[in-house]
Amino acid sequence: MALEKQSRAAFWVTVLPPTLWIAVFFLIPLGIVWAYSFGHNEGLTGVAITGTFDNYIRAFDPLYLQIFGKSIAVAGLTTLLCLIIGFPVALAIVFANEKMRPLLLLLVMLPFWTNLLIRTYALIAVLRTEGFANWTLAWFWNQGSTLAALVGLQPFPAYQPLELLYNNFAVVVGLVYVHLPFMVLPLYAALDRLDKSLMEASLDLGAGHLRTLFSIVVPLALPGIVSGVIITFVPALGAYLTPDLLGGTDSQMIANVIERQFKRANDWPFGAALSFLLMYATFAAIALRAYLTRGQPADGHGI
């Protein structure tokens, strides 16, 4: 009996502090913002919570639906590009030798050691008109023009720098750059647990590498793929800093609209409603992941 009481006391001592921390600094503030979404501004600084759904109805205005749709499209494109780039990277890490694998994983996680703001400004230095990307393209253009002149062809016209910054292209590039590790790591975790003898058997039975990839590897790695898609899509959908710094006036996403409601427009109830619509979309994505991976064990061998 004394041992049971000691175990129970140890359990509460361990669980209670983090539970209180989550409740005080996460759940309660989140509940306050959720309550704000059912209110309206009252005076200069007050919010009257009346239980109205006007803010949610206003969110379905065509203007905001267009921004939501654009945000979903940009996040979806970002996720697709991360999957296309990240899958071969994760596969290469899995098949690397034991000495190289930790180094490759370190290179994937290395961006997390640098502040996102610094990484974004570094990307601005790459994409701006006089940046490294245009400098490299100009060098190749001039070398090609010189080579054309040497063989008797008409030299190329002067290189015109590309507009790589403050547009949708820059936003997608920035989001892919930021979120690629979120795709690679769950893919690596799923691929690393695969039974490689199944791939060897497929190749021995005459299947090519592409058929083995799409018939054996992809189905077995589906839980990791779904996890990577969710982990990448949700933060990309709610991204604020990257579109704000890299995008132009036509490249703003829903998170930038939410920021303006809280800061510039001082419309906290409407900003709260938009925020929770994003959160509802997150819950829907998590529910979709649970639906797609139902009946599969955690190691991905249930297919």
N, C-alpha and C positions, 0 to 999 in steps of 0.2 A: 504493500500500500504506500509506504514511504517513497519507494522507488518510482511508483506511478505518479505521485504528487510532484516529485522532483522533475520527472520527464515533462509533465504538463507545465510546470513553471518555466522550465527551460524553453519549451515550445513558445509560450507567450512572450517571454523575454526576447526571443529571436524574431518572432513575427510581428509583434506590436509596433516597434519603432518604424520599420519600413511601411507598414500599413498606415500609420498615422501620417507619415511623411507624404505618401501618395494621396491620402484623403485631403490633407490641408493644402498642399501645393499643386495638386493636379485636379482631383475630382471636384472639390468645392469651387475653385475658379472656373473650371469647365462648366459646372452647373450654373454659375452666375451668368456666364456668356450665353449659355443656352436659354436661360430665362430672359435675357435681353432681347433675344430674337423674337420674342412674343410681346414686345413693347413698342413704345415710340418715344421720341425725344420730348422732354418737358423742360422748358427753360433752356439756359445755356449749357448747363452741366448735368442735368438730371435725366433719368430714363424712367418712364412710367411703364410698369409691366402690367398689361391689360389682358393678356391672353389672345391678342389679335394675331391673325395669320397674314396680315397685309404685307409684311416684309417678305414672306415666302412667295406670296402671289406676285409681288413686284419683281422677284428674282426671275420669274418666267416671262418678263418683258423681252421682246425680240432682241433688244440690244444686249442684254445680259445672257440670253440663250446663245447668241452668236459668240460671245466671249467664252462661255462654257464649252461650246462646240469646238472652238479653235483651241482651247486649252487641252481638251481631250484628244484632238487630232495631233497636236504637237507632242503631247505626252505619249500617245500611241506610236508616232513615228520614232520618237526617241527610244522607246522600249524595243521596237523592231530592230533599229540599227544596233542597239546594245546587244540584242540577242544574236544578230548576224555576226557582229564582231567578237562578242564574248564567247560564243560556243567554240569556235576553233581555238581561242586562247586557252579556255579551260581544258579542252581536249589535249592541247599541246603540253600543258602543265601536268596532266595526269600521266601522259606517256613519257615525260622527261625522266632522266635518271634521278636516283635518290639524292645526289649531291646538288643537282640544279633545282629541284623542286622547291625547297625552302626559299631560295633566292628569287625564283620567279613569283612565288606568292608574296614575297616581300615587295617586289616591284609593283604588284597589283595593289597592295595596301599602302604603298608609300604616299600617294596623294592625301590619304587621311591624316598624315602628319603635318600637313600644311593647311592653314586657314583657308576656307572657301573664298573669302574676299580677296586674298592674295593670289589664289589660283585664277580667279576671274580677271583680275587686273593683268596678270601674266598673259591670259588669253587675249585681252584687248591689245597688248603689245604685239601679239602675233598677227591679229586680224586687221589692225588699222591700216589706213591707206599707205603709210610709210613703214608698215610692220614687216616682220620676218617673212610672212607668207607672200606678200607682194614683192618683196626684195628677191626672194628665191625665184618666183615666176618671172620677174624682170630679167634676172640673170640668164635663165634658160632661154627666154625670148631673144635676148641679145646674142647669145651664143648661136642660136638657130639662124638669126639674121646674118651674122658673120659667116657662118657656114654656107648659107645660100649665096652670099656675095662671092665667096671663093669658088663656087662651082658655076658661076655665071648667071645665077638667078637674081630676080629682083629682091633687094633687101626688104625685110619686114618694115612696116611703119613703126613709129615710136610706140613703146609699150604704154598702155593706158592702165593705171592701177584699178584693180577690181574693188567694187564696194562689198567688202566682206563683213563689215561691222554695221550695227544698228539696223538690222533687218531680221527676218525670220530665219534665214540661213545661220546667222550668228547665234541665235537663240538655240536652235537645234544642235549645232556644233557644241555649244557650251553645255547643254544638258547632257549630251552623250558623254562629253569629257568628264563631267561631274559624276554621272550615275553608272558609268561602265563597271567600276568595281562591284557595285551592288548586284550586277548580273553575273559577273565572273565567279564570285565566291560561292553562291549557292549552286551554280552549274558545276563547279569543281567538286563541291561536296557530294553531289549526286553522282557524277561520273567516276569519282574515285572509288565508290562502293560497287561499281559494276563488276560482274564476273567476266573477266577478259577472255575466259575460255569460250564464252558464247560467241564473241567476235571472231576468235580463231576458228571455231567450228563453221561459222558462216563463210569465212574466206576459203576454208578447206573444201566446202561443199560447192564452190564455184561462184558464189556471190561476189560481185565487185565491191570496191571500197565504198562507193556511194550508196549501193543497195544495203550494205551492212550498216552504214551510218543511219539511213532513214528507216530500216526495218528492224534493227536490233538496238542501236545505241539510243536513238531519239525516244522510242517508246519506253525503254528502261529508265531513261533520265527524265521522264515527263514530270515527276514531282519536283525535281530541281528546276526544270524549265518554268513550271507554273509559279514556283516560289520566286524565282528570279524576275519573272514578268511582273508579279505583284509588287515586289520590293522596289522595282525600278519605276513602274508606272505611277504608283501612289505618290512618292516624293516629287516625281517630275510634274505630275498634275498640279501639285501645290507649290511649285517652285516660285520664288519671289525674286531673289537676288540676281539670278542669271538673266531672266528677261528684263529686269530693271536696268542692268548695266550694259547688256549686250544688245538689247532690242531697241527698236525705234518706237515711234508713237503708234504704229500699226502692229507692233509685236508684243503688246502687253497681254498677260494671261490673267486668269481669274484672281490669283493671289495678289497681283498688283492692284486690281479693283478693290479687293477687300482692304488693302493697306490704305488706299485713298479714302475709303468710307470711315475708317477709324481715325485717321490723322487730319486729312484736308477737309473732307465734307462734314466731319464730326457727327456722322450718322451711325452710331454704334449699333442700334437695333438691326439696321439693314446689313451692316458688316457682319454682325453675329449670325444672321440668317444665311448669308452667303458662305460663311465659315462652316456652318453645320451642314449645309448642302454638300460641301466638299467632304466632310466627315462621313455623311451618309453614303457618298460614293465610295469612300474607303471601306466602309463596312460591307457594301455590296461586292467590292472586289475580293475581300477576304472570304465572304460567303461563296463566291464563285470558285475560289481556290479550293475550299472545302468540298464543294460539289464535284469539281473535276478530279480530285484526288481521293474521293471516297472509296473505301474498300481496299486501299493500297497501304501496305505497311510502310513505315517511315524510311526503310532503307531503299525503297524504290524497286523491289523485286516482286511486286505483286502483279505485274503485267504478264 
